Amino acid sequence: MTEDATNLVLELLRKIRESQEAMQQDIHDLKLRVSSMERHIGEIQVQLSALNSRLDRVEERIGRIERRLGLVEA
């Protein structure tokens, strides 16, 4: 009976190890995906900043045009 218990414990430990290895791989994959998402978010923030800068310049130009044409009070 002791040998059966030992075999059962070893079998359970193997299953736990397999499960743990699968979880480690899943966690590794998730870390890669999160890193990729963070990189993309950073790129989007840079692009948004560039667009905001361009929009600010367009607003300035439109304001100058409106003032020259007398469409707004200075």
mmCIF file of the N, C-alpha and C atoms, coordinates in Angstrom:
data_MODEL
# 
_entry.id   MODEL 
# 
loop_
_atom_site.group_PDB 
_atom_site.id 
_atom_site.type_symbol 
_atom_site.label_atom_id 
_atom_site.label_alt_id 
_atom_site.label_comp_id 
_atom_site.label_asym_id 
_atom_site.label_entity_id 
_atom_site.label_seq_id 
_atom_site.pdbx_PDB_ins_code 
_atom_site.Cartn_x 
_atom_site.Cartn_y 
_atom_site.Cartn_z 
_atom_site.occupancy 
_atom_site.B_iso_or_equiv 
_atom_site.pdbx_formal_charge 
_atom_site.auth_seq_id 
_atom_site.auth_comp_id 
_atom_site.auth_asym_id 
_atom_site.auth_atom_id 
_atom_site.pdbx_PDB_model_num 
ATOM 1   N N  . MET A 1 1  ? 0.827   -1.193 0.000   1.00 0.00 ? 1  MET A N  1 
ATOM 2   C CA . MET A 1 1  ? 0.000   0.000  0.000   1.00 0.00 ? 1  MET A CA 1 
ATOM 3   C C  . MET A 1 1  ? 0.873   1.259  0.000   1.00 0.00 ? 1  MET A C  1 
ATOM 4   N N  . THR A 1 2  ? 2.013   1.209  0.646   1.00 0.00 ? 2  THR A N  1 
ATOM 5   C CA . THR A 1 2  ? 2.912   2.351  0.695   1.00 0.00 ? 2  THR A CA 1 
ATOM 6   C C  . THR A 1 2  ? 3.418   2.695  -0.698  1.00 0.00 ? 2  THR A C  1 
ATOM 7   N N  . GLU A 1 3  ? 3.714   1.677  -1.493  1.00 0.00 ? 3  GLU A N  1 
ATOM 8   C CA . GLU A 1 3  ? 4.188   1.897  -2.859  1.00 0.00 ? 3  GLU A CA 1 
ATOM 9   C C  . GLU A 1 3  ? 3.101   2.539  -3.715  1.00 0.00 ? 3  GLU A C  1 
ATOM 10  N N  . ASP A 1 4  ? 1.842   2.132  -3.516  1.00 0.00 ? 4  ASP A N  1 
ATOM 11  C CA . ASP A 1 4  ? 0.727   2.727  -4.241  1.00 0.00 ? 4  ASP A CA 1 
ATOM 12  C C  . ASP A 1 4  ? 0.574   4.202  -3.879  1.00 0.00 ? 4  ASP A C  1 
ATOM 13  N N  . ALA A 1 5  ? 0.711   4.498  -2.609  1.00 0.00 ? 5  ALA A N  1 
ATOM 14  C CA . ALA A 1 5  ? 0.602   5.896  -2.162  1.00 0.00 ? 5  ALA A CA 1 
ATOM 15  C C  . ALA A 1 5  ? 1.732   6.731  -2.737  1.00 0.00 ? 5  ALA A C  1 
ATOM 16  N N  . THR A 1 6  ? 2.930   6.153  -2.770  1.00 0.00 ? 6  THR A N  1 
ATOM 17  C CA . THR A 1 6  ? 4.076   6.870  -3.330  1.00 0.00 ? 6  THR A CA 1 
ATOM 18  C C  . THR A 1 6  ? 3.856   7.147  -4.808  1.00 0.00 ? 6  THR A C  1 
ATOM 19  N N  . ASN A 1 7  ? 3.372   6.138  -5.540  1.00 0.00 ? 7  ASN A N  1 
ATOM 20  C CA . ASN A 1 7  ? 3.100   6.316  -6.967  1.00 0.00 ? 7  ASN A CA 1 
ATOM 21  C C  . ASN A 1 7  ? 2.021   7.366  -7.196  1.00 0.00 ? 7  ASN A C  1 
ATOM 22  N N  . LEU A 1 8  ? 0.989   7.363  -6.342  1.00 0.00 ? 8  LEU A N  1 
ATOM 23  C CA . LEU A 1 8  ? -0.087  8.334  -6.459  1.00 0.00 ? 8  LEU A CA 1 
ATOM 24  C C  . LEU A 1 8  ? 0.438   9.748  -6.222  1.00 0.00 ? 8  LEU A C  1 
ATOM 25  N N  . VAL A 1 9  ? 1.271   9.897  -5.199  1.00 0.00 ? 9  VAL A N  1 
ATOM 26  C CA . VAL A 1 9  ? 1.858   11.211 -4.898  1.00 0.00 ? 9  VAL A CA 1 
ATOM 27  C C  . VAL A 1 9  ? 2.736   11.676 -6.058  1.00 0.00 ? 9  VAL A C  1 
ATOM 28  N N  . LEU A 1 10 ? 3.554   10.786 -6.590  1.00 0.00 ? 10 LEU A N  1 
ATOM 29  C CA . LEU A 1 10 ? 4.419   11.142 -7.717  1.00 0.00 ? 10 LEU A CA 1 
ATOM 30  C C  . LEU A 1 10 ? 3.602   11.531 -8.950  1.00 0.00 ? 10 LEU A C  1 
ATOM 31  N N  . GLU A 1 11 ? 2.528   10.786 -9.176  1.00 0.00 ? 11 GLU A N  1 
ATOM 32  C CA . GLU A 1 11 ? 1.653   11.108 -10.317 1.00 0.00 ? 11 GLU A CA 1 
ATOM 33  C C  . GLU A 1 11 ? 1.015   12.485 -10.140 1.00 0.00 ? 11 GLU A C  1 
ATOM 34  N N  . LEU A 1 12 ? 0.554   12.763 -8.928  1.00 0.00 ? 12 LEU A N  1 
ATOM 35  C CA . LEU A 1 12 ? -0.042  14.066 -8.653  1.00 0.00 ? 12 LEU A CA 1 
ATOM 36  C C  . LEU A 1 12 ? 0.989   15.195 -8.799  1.00 0.00 ? 12 LEU A C  1 
ATOM 37  N N  . LEU A 1 13 ? 2.201   14.951 -8.317  1.00 0.00 ? 13 LEU A N  1 
ATOM 38  C CA . LEU A 1 13 ? 3.254   15.956 -8.445  1.00 0.00 ? 13 LEU A CA 1 
ATOM 39  C C  . LEU A 1 13 ? 3.597   16.220 -9.909  1.00 0.00 ? 13 LEU A C  1 
ATOM 40  N N  . ARG A 1 14 ? 3.607   15.185 -10.738 1.00 0.00 ? 14 ARG A N  1 
ATOM 41  C CA . ARG A 1 14 ? 3.859   15.360 -12.176 1.00 0.00 ? 14 ARG A CA 1 
ATOM 42  C C  . ARG A 1 14 ? 2.759   16.210 -12.816 1.00 0.00 ? 14 ARG A C  1 
ATOM 43  N N  . LYS A 1 15 ? 1.521   15.922 -12.455 1.00 0.00 ? 15 LYS A N  1 
ATOM 44  C CA . LYS A 1 15 ? 0.405   16.705 -13.004 1.00 0.00 ? 15 LYS A CA 1 
ATOM 45  C C  . LYS A 1 15 ? 0.495   18.164 -12.560 1.00 0.00 ? 15 LYS A C  1 
ATOM 46  N N  . ILE A 1 16 ? 0.853   18.378 -11.305 1.00 0.00 ? 16 ILE A N  1 
ATOM 47  C CA . ILE A 1 16 ? 1.015   19.749 -10.811 1.00 0.00 ? 16 ILE A CA 1 
ATOM 48  C C  . ILE A 1 16 ? 2.126   20.449 -11.571 1.00 0.00 ? 16 ILE A C  1 
ATOM 49  N N  . ARG A 1 17 ? 3.238   19.767 -11.805 1.00 0.00 ? 17 ARG A N  1 
ATOM 50  C CA . ARG A 1 17 ? 4.365   20.350 -12.540 1.00 0.00 ? 17 ARG A CA 1 
ATOM 51  C C  . ARG A 1 17 ? 3.946   20.705 -13.970 1.00 0.00 ? 17 ARG A C  1 
ATOM 52  N N  . GLU A 1 18 ? 3.216   19.801 -14.630 1.00 0.00 ? 18 GLU A N  1 
ATOM 53  C CA . GLU A 1 18 ? 2.747   20.067 -15.995 1.00 0.00 ? 18 GLU A CA 1 
ATOM 54  C C  . GLU A 1 18 ? 1.822   21.287 -16.019 1.00 0.00 ? 18 GLU A C  1 
ATOM 55  N N  . SER A 1 19 ? 0.951   21.348 -15.047 1.00 0.00 ? 19 SER A N  1 
ATOM 56  C CA . SER A 1 19 ? 0.032   22.473 -14.958 1.00 0.00 ? 19 SER A CA 1 
ATOM 57  C C  . SER A 1 19 ? 0.792   23.779 -14.710 1.00 0.00 ? 19 SER A C  1 
ATOM 58  N N  . GLN A 1 20 ? 1.775   23.713 -13.838 1.00 0.00 ? 20 GLN A N  1 
ATOM 59  C CA . GLN A 1 20 ? 2.574   24.895 -13.534 1.00 0.00 ? 20 GLN A CA 1 
ATOM 60  C C  . GLN A 1 20 ? 3.359   25.353 -14.756 1.00 0.00 ? 20 GLN A C  1 
ATOM 61  N N  . GLU A 1 21 ? 3.926   24.435 -15.520 1.00 0.00 ? 21 GLU A N  1 
ATOM 62  C CA . GLU A 1 21 ? 4.668   24.788 -16.729 1.00 0.00 ? 21 GLU A CA 1 
ATOM 63  C C  . GLU A 1 21 ? 3.750   25.433 -17.755 1.00 0.00 ? 21 GLU A C  1 
ATOM 64  N N  . ALA A 1 22 ? 2.533   24.904 -17.873 1.00 0.00 ? 22 ALA A N  1 
ATOM 65  C CA . ALA A 1 22 ? 1.557   25.492 -18.804 1.00 0.00 ? 22 ALA A CA 1 
ATOM 66  C C  . ALA A 1 22 ? 1.203   26.913 -18.362 1.00 0.00 ? 22 ALA A C  1 
ATOM 67  N N  . MET A 1 23 ? 1.018   27.106 -17.055 1.00 0.00 ? 23 MET A N  1 
ATOM 68  C CA . MET A 1 23 ? 0.706   28.443 -16.543 1.00 0.00 ? 23 MET A CA 1 
ATOM 69  C C  . MET A 1 23 ? 1.870   29.402 -16.775 1.00 0.00 ? 23 MET A C  1 
ATOM 70  N N  . GLN A 1 24 ? 3.094   28.932 -16.592 1.00 0.00 ? 24 GLN A N  1 
ATOM 71  C CA . GLN A 1 24 ? 4.265   29.771 -16.824 1.00 0.00 ? 24 GLN A CA 1 
ATOM 72  C C  . GLN A 1 24 ? 4.326   30.215 -18.283 1.00 0.00 ? 24 GLN A C  1 
ATOM 73  N N  . GLN A 1 25 ? 4.026   29.303 -19.196 1.00 0.00 ? 25 GLN A N  1 
ATOM 74  C CA . GLN A 1 25 ? 4.023   29.651 -20.623 1.00 0.00 ? 25 GLN A CA 1 
ATOM 75  C C  . GLN A 1 25 ? 2.919   30.667 -20.915 1.00 0.00 ? 25 GLN A C  1 
ATOM 76  N N  . ASP A 1 26 ? 1.747   30.459 -20.327 1.00 0.00 ? 26 ASP A N  1 
ATOM 77  C CA . ASP A 1 26 ? 0.643   31.402 -20.514 1.00 0.00 ? 26 ASP A CA 1 
ATOM 78  C C  . ASP A 1 26 ? 1.015   32.788 -19.982 1.00 0.00 ? 26 ASP A C  1 
ATOM 79  N N  . ILE A 1 27 ? 1.639   32.832 -18.814 1.00 0.00 ? 27 ILE A N  1 
ATOM 80  C CA . ILE A 1 27 ? 2.051   34.107 -18.226 1.00 0.00 ? 27 ILE A CA 1 
ATOM 81  C C  . ILE A 1 27 ? 3.089   34.788 -19.114 1.00 0.00 ? 27 ILE A C  1 
ATOM 82  N N  . HIS A 1 28 ? 4.011   34.017 -19.641 1.00 0.00 ? 28 HIS A N  1 
ATOM 83  C CA . HIS A 1 28 ? 5.023   34.566 -20.553 1.00 0.00 ? 28 HIS A CA 1 
ATOM 84  C C  . HIS A 1 28 ? 4.355   35.169 -21.787 1.00 0.00 ? 28 HIS A C  1 
ATOM 85  N N  . ASP A 1 29 ? 3.393   34.446 -22.361 1.00 0.00 ? 29 ASP A N  1 
ATOM 86  C CA . ASP A 1 29 ? 2.667   34.949 -23.529 1.00 0.00 ? 29 ASP A CA 1 
ATOM 87  C C  . ASP A 1 29 ? 1.905   36.229 -23.189 1.00 0.00 ? 29 ASP A C  1 
ATOM 88  N N  . LEU A 1 30 ? 1.275   36.250 -22.014 1.00 0.00 ? 30 LEU A N  1 
ATOM 89  C CA . LEU A 1 30 ? 0.532   37.441 -21.600 1.00 0.00 ? 30 LEU A CA 1 
ATOM 90  C C  . LEU A 1 30 ? 1.458   38.643 -21.412 1.00 0.00 ? 30 LEU A C  1 
ATOM 91  N N  . LYS A 1 31 ? 2.646   38.410 -20.857 1.00 0.00 ? 31 LYS A N  1 
ATOM 92  C CA . LYS A 1 31 ? 3.609   39.492 -20.679 1.00 0.00 ? 31 LYS A CA 1 
ATOM 93  C C  . LYS A 1 31 ? 4.027   40.067 -22.033 1.00 0.00 ? 31 LYS A C  1 
ATOM 94  N N  . LEU A 1 32 ? 4.229   39.196 -23.003 1.00 0.00 ? 32 LEU A N  1 
ATOM 95  C CA . LEU A 1 32 ? 4.587   39.663 -24.345 1.00 0.00 ? 32 LEU A CA 1 
ATOM 96  C C  . LEU A 1 32 ? 3.465   40.496 -24.950 1.00 0.00 ? 32 LEU A C  1 
ATOM 97  N N  . ARG A 1 33 ? 2.241   40.039 -24.771 1.00 0.00 ? 33 ARG A N  1 
ATOM 98  C CA . ARG A 1 33 ? 1.104   40.776 -25.330 1.00 0.00 ? 33 ARG A CA 1 
ATOM 99  C C  . ARG A 1 33 ? 0.925   42.128 -24.645 1.00 0.00 ? 33 ARG A C  1 
ATOM 100 N N  . VAL A 1 34 ? 1.092   42.175 -23.325 1.00 0.00 ? 34 VAL A N  1 
ATOM 101 C CA . VAL A 1 34 ? 0.963   43.440 -22.600 1.00 0.00 ? 34 VAL A CA 1 
ATOM 102 C C  . VAL A 1 34 ? 2.065   44.402 -23.028 1.00 0.00 ? 34 VAL A C  1 
ATOM 103 N N  . SER A 1 35 ? 3.280   43.898 -23.193 1.00 0.00 ? 35 SER A N  1 
ATOM 104 C CA . SER A 1 35 ? 4.377   44.750 -23.651 1.00 0.00 ? 35 SER A CA 1 
ATOM 105 C C  . SER A 1 35 ? 4.087   45.321 -25.035 1.00 0.00 ? 35 SER A C  1 
ATOM 106 N N  . SER A 1 36 ? 3.545   44.497 -25.886 1.00 0.00 ? 36 SER A N  1 
ATOM 107 C CA . SER A 1 36 ? 3.191   44.944 -27.233 1.00 0.00 ? 36 SER A CA 1 
ATOM 108 C C  . SER A 1 36 ? 2.115   46.028 -27.170 1.00 0.00 ? 36 SER A C  1 
ATOM 109 N N  . MET A 1 37 ? 1.121   45.826 -26.323 1.00 0.00 ? 37 MET A N  1 
ATOM 110 C CA . MET A 1 37 ? 0.056   46.820 -26.175 1.00 0.00 ? 37 MET A CA 1 
ATOM 111 C C  . MET A 1 37 ? 0.612   48.130 -25.624 1.00 0.00 ? 37 MET A C  1 
ATOM 112 N N  . GLU A 1 38 ? 1.510   48.056 -24.654 1.00 0.00 ? 38 GLU A N  1 
ATOM 113 C CA . GLU A 1 38 ? 2.113   49.271 -24.093 1.00 0.00 ? 38 GLU A CA 1 
ATOM 114 C C  . GLU A 1 38 ? 2.890   50.019 -25.168 1.00 0.00 ? 38 GLU A C  1 
ATOM 115 N N  . ARG A 1 39 ? 3.600   49.292 -26.019 1.00 0.00 ? 39 ARG A N  1 
ATOM 116 C CA . ARG A 1 39 ? 4.354   49.917 -27.095 1.00 0.00 ? 39 ARG A CA 1 
ATOM 117 C C  . ARG A 1 39 ? 3.406   50.629 -28.066 1.00 0.00 ? 39 ARG A C  1 
ATOM 118 N N  . HIS A 1 40 ? 2.318   49.963 -28.409 1.00 0.00 ? 40 HIS A N  1 
ATOM 119 C CA . HIS A 1 40 ? 1.343   50.556 -29.324 1.00 0.00 ? 40 HIS A CA 1 
ATOM 120 C C  . HIS A 1 40 ? 0.687   51.797 -28.709 1.00 0.00 ? 40 HIS A C  1 
ATOM 121 N N  . ILE A 1 41 ? 0.373   51.733 -27.438 1.00 0.00 ? 41 ILE A N  1 
ATOM 122 C CA . ILE A 1 41 ? -0.220  52.895 -26.767 1.00 0.00 ? 41 ILE A CA 1 
ATOM 123 C C  . ILE A 1 41 ? 0.756   54.059 -26.788 1.00 0.00 ? 41 ILE A C  1 
ATOM 124 N N  . GLY A 1 42 ? 2.035   53.786 -26.557 1.00 0.00 ? 42 GLY A N  1 
ATOM 125 C CA . GLY A 1 42 ? 3.047   54.841 -26.626 1.00 0.00 ? 42 GLY A CA 1 
ATOM 126 C C  . GLY A 1 42 ? 3.121   55.451 -28.010 1.00 0.00 ? 42 GLY A C  1 
ATOM 127 N N  . GLU A 1 43 ? 3.053   54.618 -29.045 1.00 0.00 ? 43 GLU A N  1 
ATOM 128 C CA . GLU A 1 43 ? 3.077   55.132 -30.415 1.00 0.00 ? 43 GLU A CA 1 
ATOM 129 C C  . GLU A 1 43 ? 1.849   55.986 -30.696 1.00 0.00 ? 43 GLU A C  1 
ATOM 130 N N  . ILE A 1 44 ? 0.713   55.565 -30.212 1.00 0.00 ? 44 ILE A N  1 
ATOM 131 C CA . ILE A 1 44 ? -0.520  56.337 -30.408 1.00 0.00 ? 44 ILE A CA 1 
ATOM 132 C C  . ILE A 1 44 ? -0.416  57.689 -29.708 1.00 0.00 ? 44 ILE A C  1 
ATOM 133 N N  . GLN A 1 45 ? 0.156   57.712 -28.516 1.00 0.00 ? 45 GLN A N  1 
ATOM 134 C CA . GLN A 1 45 ? 0.317   58.973 -27.791 1.00 0.00 ? 45 GLN A CA 1 
ATOM 135 C C  . GLN A 1 45 ? 1.228   59.927 -28.558 1.00 0.00 ? 45 GLN A C  1 
ATOM 136 N N  . VAL A 1 46 ? 2.300   59.410 -29.153 1.00 0.00 ? 46 VAL A N  1 
ATOM 137 C CA . VAL A 1 46 ? 3.206   60.250 -29.935 1.00 0.00 ? 46 VAL A CA 1 
ATOM 138 C C  . VAL A 1 46 ? 2.465   60.809 -31.149 1.00 0.00 ? 46 VAL A C  1 
ATOM 139 N N  . GLN A 1 47 ? 1.704   59.960 -31.838 1.00 0.00 ? 47 GLN A N  1 
ATOM 140 C CA . GLN A 1 47 ? 0.955   60.408 -33.006 1.00 0.00 ? 47 GLN A CA 1 
ATOM 141 C C  . GLN A 1 47 ? -0.090  61.444 -32.618 1.00 0.00 ? 47 GLN A C  1 
ATOM 142 N N  . LEU A 1 48 ? -0.759  61.236 -31.502 1.00 0.00 ? 48 LEU A N  1 
ATOM 143 C CA . LEU A 1 48 ? -1.762  62.188 -31.034 1.00 0.00 ? 48 LEU A CA 1 
ATOM 144 C C  . LEU A 1 48 ? -1.119  63.536 -30.710 1.00 0.00 ? 48 LEU A C  1 
ATOM 145 N N  . SER A 1 49 ? 0.035   63.500 -30.104 1.00 0.00 ? 49 SER A N  1 
ATOM 146 C CA . SER A 1 49 ? 0.758   64.730 -29.795 1.00 0.00 ? 49 SER A CA 1 
ATOM 147 C C  . SER A 1 49 ? 1.110   65.477 -31.075 1.00 0.00 ? 49 SER A C  1 
ATOM 148 N N  . ALA A 1 50 ? 1.569   64.760 -32.089 1.00 0.00 ? 50 ALA A N  1 
ATOM 149 C CA . ALA A 1 50 ? 1.903   65.391 -33.368 1.00 0.00 ? 50 ALA A CA 1 
ATOM 150 C C  . ALA A 1 50 ? 0.658   65.995 -34.015 1.00 0.00 ? 50 ALA A C  1 
ATOM 151 N N  . LEU A 1 51 ? -0.452  65.291 -33.947 1.00 0.00 ? 51 LEU A N  1 
ATOM 152 C CA . LEU A 1 51 ? -1.695  65.819 -34.521 1.00 0.00 ? 51 LEU A CA 1 
ATOM 153 C C  . LEU A 1 51 ? -2.165  67.068 -33.775 1.00 0.00 ? 51 LEU A C  1 
ATOM 154 N N  . ASN A 1 52 ? -2.052  67.056 -32.461 1.00 0.00 ? 52 ASN A N  1 
ATOM 155 C CA . ASN A 1 52 ? -2.436  68.227 -31.672 1.00 0.00 ? 52 ASN A CA 1 
ATOM 156 C C  . ASN A 1 52 ? -1.570  69.427 -32.036 1.00 0.00 ? 52 ASN A C  1 
ATOM 157 N N  . SER A 1 53 ? -0.286  69.190 -32.246 1.00 0.00 ? 53 SER A N  1 
ATOM 158 C CA . SER A 1 53 ? 0.618   70.264 -32.629 1.00 0.00 ? 53 SER A CA 1 
ATOM 159 C C  . SER A 1 53 ? 0.221   70.839 -33.982 1.00 0.00 ? 53 SER A C  1 
ATOM 160 N N  . ARG A 1 54 ? -0.085  69.967 -34.928 1.00 0.00 ? 54 ARG A N  1 
ATOM 161 C CA . ARG A 1 54 ? -0.518  70.436 -36.250 1.00 0.00 ? 54 ARG A CA 1 
ATOM 162 C C  . ARG A 1 54 ? -1.821  71.213 -36.150 1.00 0.00 ? 54 ARG A C  1 
ATOM 163 N N  . LEU A 1 55 ? -2.741  70.729 -35.346 1.00 0.00 ? 55 LEU A N  1 
ATOM 164 C CA . LEU A 1 55 ? -4.024  71.408 -35.174 1.00 0.00 ? 55 LEU A CA 1 
ATOM 165 C C  . LEU A 1 55 ? -3.829  72.788 -34.556 1.00 0.00 ? 55 LEU A C  1 
ATOM 166 N N  . ASP A 1 56 ? -2.924  72.902 -33.597 1.00 0.00 ? 56 ASP A N  1 
ATOM 167 C CA . ASP A 1 56 ? -2.621  74.207 -33.000 1.00 0.00 ? 56 ASP A CA 1 
ATOM 168 C C  . ASP A 1 56 ? -2.114  75.178 -34.058 1.00 0.00 ? 56 ASP A C  1 
ATOM 169 N N  . ARG A 1 57 ? -1.231  74.718 -34.940 1.00 0.00 ? 57 ARG A N  1 
ATOM 170 C CA . ARG A 1 57 ? -0.722  75.594 -35.999 1.00 0.00 ? 57 ARG A CA 1 
ATOM 171 C C  . ARG A 1 57 ? -1.828  76.009 -36.958 1.00 0.00 ? 57 ARG A C  1 
ATOM 172 N N  . VAL A 1 58 ? -2.729  75.090 -37.278 1.00 0.00 ? 58 VAL A N  1 
ATOM 173 C CA . VAL A 1 58 ? -3.849  75.421 -38.162 1.00 0.00 ? 58 VAL A CA 1 
ATOM 174 C C  . VAL A 1 58 ? -4.744  76.459 -37.494 1.00 0.00 ? 58 VAL A C  1 
ATOM 175 N N  . GLU A 1 59 ? -5.007  76.317 -36.206 1.00 0.00 ? 59 GLU A N  1 
ATOM 176 C CA . GLU A 1 59 ? -5.822  77.291 -35.486 1.00 0.00 ? 59 GLU A CA 1 
ATOM 177 C C  . GLU A 1 59 ? -5.183  78.673 -35.522 1.00 0.00 ? 59 GLU A C  1 
ATOM 178 N N  . GLU A 1 60 ? -3.874  78.725 -35.344 1.00 0.00 ? 60 GLU A N  1 
ATOM 179 C CA . GLU A 1 60 ? -3.175  80.009 -35.396 1.00 0.00 ? 60 GLU A CA 1 
ATOM 180 C C  . GLU A 1 60 ? -3.311  80.644 -36.777 1.00 0.00 ? 60 GLU A C  1 
ATOM 181 N N  . ARG A 1 61 ? -3.141  79.841 -37.797 1.00 0.00 ? 61 ARG A N  1 
ATOM 182 C CA . ARG A 1 61 ? -3.236  80.365 -39.164 1.00 0.00 ? 61 ARG A CA 1 
ATOM 183 C C  . ARG A 1 61 ? -4.645  80.858 -39.455 1.00 0.00 ? 61 ARG A C  1 
ATOM 184 N N  . ILE A 1 62 ? -5.654  80.117 -39.036 1.00 0.00 ? 62 ILE A N  1 
ATOM 185 C CA . ILE A 1 62 ? -7.039  80.529 -39.259 1.00 0.00 ? 62 ILE A CA 1 
ATOM 186 C C  . ILE A 1 62 ? -7.322  81.824 -38.496 1.00 0.00 ? 62 ILE A C  1 
ATOM 187 N N  . GLY A 1 63 ? -6.804  81.919 -37.281 1.00 0.00 ? 63 GLY A N  1 
ATOM 188 C CA . GLY A 1 63 ? -6.988  83.151 -36.501 1.00 0.00 ? 63 GLY A CA 1 
ATOM 189 C C  . GLY A 1 63 ? -6.377  84.350 -37.209 1.00 0.00 ? 63 GLY A C  1 
ATOM 190 N N  . ARG A 1 64 ? -5.180  84.197 -37.760 1.00 0.00 ? 64 ARG A N  1 
ATOM 191 C CA . ARG A 1 64 ? -4.556  85.295 -38.502 1.00 0.00 ? 64 ARG A CA 1 
ATOM 192 C C  . ARG A 1 64 ? -5.370  85.667 -39.729 1.00 0.00 ? 64 ARG A C  1 
ATOM 193 N N  . ILE A 1 65 ? -5.876  84.673 -40.442 1.00 0.00 ? 65 ILE A N  1 
ATOM 194 C CA . ILE A 1 65 ? -6.689  84.929 -41.634 1.00 0.00 ? 65 ILE A CA 1 
ATOM 195 C C  . ILE A 1 65 ? -7.960  85.678 -41.251 1.00 0.00 ? 65 ILE A C  1 
ATOM 196 N N  . GLU A 1 66 ? -8.619  85.235 -40.186 1.00 0.00 ? 66 GLU A N  1 
ATOM 197 C CA . GLU A 1 66 ? -9.848  85.899 -39.744 1.00 0.00 ? 66 GLU A CA 1 
ATOM 198 C C  . GLU A 1 66 ? -9.574  87.351 -39.354 1.00 0.00 ? 66 GLU A C  1 
ATOM 199 N N  . ARG A 1 67 ? -8.461  87.581 -38.654 1.00 0.00 ? 67 ARG A N  1 
ATOM 200 C CA . ARG A 1 67 ? -8.126  88.961 -38.263 1.00 0.00 ? 67 ARG A CA 1 
ATOM 201 C C  . ARG A 1 67 ? -7.837  89.821 -39.485 1.00 0.00 ? 67 ARG A C  1 
ATOM 202 N N  . ARG A 1 68 ? -7.111  89.305 -40.463 1.00 0.00 ? 68 ARG A N  1 
ATOM 203 C CA . ARG A 1 68 ? -6.814  90.059 -41.685 1.00 0.00 ? 68 ARG A CA 1 
ATOM 204 C C  . ARG A 1 68 ? -8.069  90.407 -42.476 1.00 0.00 ? 68 ARG A C  1 
ATOM 205 N N  . LEU A 1 69 ? -9.016  89.467 -42.480 1.00 0.00 ? 69 LEU A N  1 
ATOM 206 C CA . LEU A 1 69 ? -10.245 89.715 -43.216 1.00 0.00 ? 69 LEU A CA 1 
ATOM 207 C C  . LEU A 1 69 ? -11.261 90.517 -42.400 1.00 0.00 ? 69 LEU A C  1 
ATOM 208 N N  . GLY A 1 70 ? -10.931 90.782 -41.169 1.00 0.00 ? 70 GLY A N  1 
ATOM 209 C CA . GLY A 1 70 ? -11.832 91.546 -40.314 1.00 0.00 ? 70 GLY A CA 1 
ATOM 210 C C  . GLY A 1 70 ? -13.057 90.771 -39.883 1.00 0.00 ? 70 GLY A C  1 
ATOM 211 N N  . LEU A 1 71 ? -12.936 89.472 -39.812 1.00 0.00 ? 71 LEU A N  1 
ATOM 212 C CA . LEU A 1 71 ? -14.077 88.643 -39.417 1.00 0.00 ? 71 LEU A CA 1 
ATOM 213 C C  . LEU A 1 71 ? -14.236 88.571 -37.901 1.00 0.00 ? 71 LEU A C  1 
ATOM 214 N N  . VAL A 1 72 ? -13.176 88.883 -37.183 1.00 0.00 ? 72 VAL A N  1 
ATOM 215 C CA . VAL A 1 72 ? -13.242 88.871 -35.719 1.00 0.00 ? 72 VAL A CA 1 
ATOM 216 C C  . VAL A 1 72 ? -12.605 90.158 -35.206 1.00 0.00 ? 72 VAL A C  1 
ATOM 217 N N  . GLU A 1 73 ? -12.979 90.531 -34.002 1.00 0.00 ? 73 GLU A N  1 
ATOM 218 C CA . GLU A 1 73 ? -12.379 91.726 -33.409 1.00 0.00 ? 73 GLU A CA 1 
ATOM 219 C C  . GLU A 1 73 ? -11.071 91.327 -32.750 1.00 0.00 ? 73 GLU A C  1 
ATOM 220 N N  . ALA A 1 74 ? -10.063 92.107 -32.983 1.00 0.00 ? 74 ALA A N  1 
ATOM 221 C CA . ALA A 1 74 ? -8.718  91.809 -32.443 1.00 0.00 ? 74 ALA A CA 1 
ATOM 222 C C  . ALA A 1 74 ? -8.678  92.068 -31.014 1.00 0.00 ? 74 ALA A C  1 
# 
